[in-house]
């Protein structure tokens, strides 16, 4: 089976300082996968390099076995909310319809079909009632749902999301998790930059631990261990052993201690 995403020997440097060094990463088809690591570990740079938004010094990215440039229509991207100009004068519905531009091409304007798809995506993230509101009038959690809807309307096979849970309330977080699980059930693959170690075992099937280099990657039960996390975070984590039956093997990160 082809991998959804395969990154090989990826190196990225800013001003001759390596941000990522010789990273290999595989995202299996039909899995929810998290990327975790400390601040400055290169998590966002990793996905931006994979998407061609940052020029790597070396390395290759394949999407379903072919270069990303040939497969970009198969990829839906949800950037960090803070990287978006939310004062741009557009409505929620128009923003979501922008997700259809890759399918339409630049010479065709979105029509009724694209409008219906956008409304369906907004309904899926429980934002249909806000379709005609200006994006500047949304709360942080509502903004995140709208960007998720823009990715969903692409009907991609691989979704890459940068901190989709950052700054959202518990209700929005549960709604996003439910959507991710629906995508997995539909055979889609999802790669998420994630910061909350306490929810990794609950939300994801696979995890990659990154700190400039790839420390470990694979099924959560196999690689989300105290040893790997201490290597990734430099020992700045305290742990609680998982004792109750039915919970994922390994450890649960409890709190920062440094």
VENMO-V746571 format. One record per backbone hydrogen bond with DSSP energy under -0.5 kcal/mol. NH is the residue of the N-H (numbers start at 0). CO is the residue of the C=O. Records with the same first field share a line. If there is no record, write none. Layout:
# VENMO-V746571
NH->CO  CO
This chain:
# VENMO-V746571
3->26
4->26
5->61
6->24
7->59
9->22
10->57
11->19
13->16
16->13
17->15
18->11
19->11
20->211
22->9
24->6
26->4
27->25
30->27
32->30  189
33->205
34->191
35->207
40->37
45->41
46->42
47->43
48->44
49->45
50->46
51->48
52->47
53->47
55->53
56->10
57->10
59->7
61->5
62->65
63->2  3
65->62
67->60
69->66
70->66  67
71->67
73->70
74->71
75->157
77->159
78->76
82->79
83->80
85->83
87->84
89->87
91->132
92->130
94->90
95->91
96->92
97->93
98->95
99->96
100->97
102->99
103->99
104->100
107->104
114->110
115->111
116->112
117->113
118->114
119->115
120->116
121->117
122->118
123->119
124->120
125->122
126->121
127->121
129->126
130->127
132->129
134->89
136->133
137->134
142->138
143->139
144->140
145->141
146->142
147->143
148->144
149->145
150->146
151->147
152->148
153->150
154->151
155->150
156->73
157->73
158->188
159->75
160->190
161->77
162->160  192
165->162
167->164
172->168
173->169
174->170
175->171
176->172
177->173
178->174
179->175
180->176
181->177
182->178
183->179
184->180
185->181
186->183
187->182
188->156
189->30
190->158
191->32
192->160
193->34  191
196->194
198->195
199->196
202->198
203->199
204->31
205->31
206->217
207->33
208->215
209->35  207
210->212
211->40
212->210
214->208  212
215->208
217->206
219->204
221->218
222->218
223->219
224->222
228->224
229->225
230->226
231->227
232->228
233->229
234->229
235->232
237->254
239->251
241->249
242->240
246->243
250->223
251->239
252->250
253->237
254->237
256->235
257->235
